[in-house]
Amino acid sequence: MEWSETKSLIEEILQQQEKKVLACGKRIVPQITADDLLQPNDFLELENHPHFRYEEGVVEGIRTVLTALQVANHVPKN
């Protein structure tokens, strides 16, 4: 698999997980937006919710993998 294909696949997985986090967040705080999720600690309900924190952690893990592979392939992030 070429790097561009790998990167696209990981980015697709990341987008799907981000949607999952937003849906999870909306179940807890119905008015939340994707922008709000950039600072979820502003919402006490999210800050202390284990399921939300788990799903958010999965997003960060995917981002970490993407960054590590970009460094390994000496490819700029964008």
DASUL-V358451 format. One record per residue. N is the residue number from 1. RES is the residue in three letters. SS is DSSP state (@ for helix, = for strand, . for the rest). Layout:
# DASUL-V358451
n res ss
N RES SS
N RES SS
This chain:
# DASUL-V358451
n res ss
1 MET .
2 GLU .
3 TRP @
4 SER @
5 GLU @
6 THR @
7 LYS @
8 SER @
9 LEU @
10 ILE @
11 GLU @
12 GLU @
13 ILE @
14 LEU @
15 GLN @
16 GLN @
17 GLN @
18 GLU @
19 LYS @
20 LYS @
21 VAL @
22 LEU @
23 ALA @
24 CYS @
25 GLY @
26 LYS @
27 ARG @
28 ILE @
29 VAL .
30 PRO .
31 GLN .
32 ILE .
33 THR .
34 ALA .
35 ASP .
36 ASP @
37 LEU @
38 LEU @
39 GLN @
40 PRO @
41 ASN @
42 ASP @
43 PHE .
44 LEU @
45 GLU @
46 LEU @
47 GLU @
48 ASN .
49 HIS .
50 PRO @
51 HIS @
52 PHE @
53 ARG @
54 TYR @
55 GLU @
56 GLU @
57 GLY @
58 VAL @
59 VAL @
60 GLU @
61 GLY @
62 ILE @
63 ARG @
64 THR @
65 VAL @
66 LEU @
67 THR @
68 ALA @
69 LEU @
70 GLN @
71 VAL @
72 ALA @
73 ASN .
74 HIS .
75 VAL .
76 PRO .
77 LYS .
78 ASN .
